[in-house]
Amino acid sequence: MARRHTERHRTDRIGWLRAAVLGASDGIVSTASLLVGVAAASASHDNILVTGVAGLVAGRSRQAGARVCAGAGIRGRRRPPELDSP
């Protein structure tokens, strides 16, 4: 006799966690690569520190832009069909 699967999974709401994990991983790799490149060029400690801070600020602003774009896409999909007719 077959048993019915009774667990409820909420995979439709997990997208934010995936985006956060992948975004954090991308940010860590990008910032580390930038710092290794600057350090390999025999830069001073001050230059490496400034580069790291600039990389973190740039990464954060890139994430904010991606979030705005994703939010606009979600709002665009929720448009009523009558607004799409000419």
Rosetta blueprint (number, residue, H / E / L):
1 M L
2 A L
3 R L
4 R L
5 H L
6 T L
7 E L
8 R L
9 H L
10 R L
11 T H
12 D H
13 R H
14 I L
15 G H
16 W H
17 L H
18 R H
19 A H
20 A H
21 V H
22 L H
23 G H
24 A H
25 S H
26 D H
27 G H
28 I H
29 V H
30 S H
31 T H
32 A H
33 S H
34 L H
35 L H
36 V H
37 G H
38 V H
39 A H
40 A H
41 A L
42 S L
43 A L
44 S L
45 H H
46 D H
47 N H
48 I H
49 L H
50 V H
51 T H
52 G H
53 V H
54 A H
55 G H
56 L H
57 V H
58 A H
59 G H
60 R H
61 S H
62 R H
63 Q H
64 A H
65 G H
66 A H
67 R H
68 V H
69 C H
70 A H
71 G H
72 A H
73 G H
74 I H
75 R H
76 G H
77 R H
78 R L
79 R L
80 P L
81 P H
82 E H
83 L H
84 D L
85 S L
86 P L
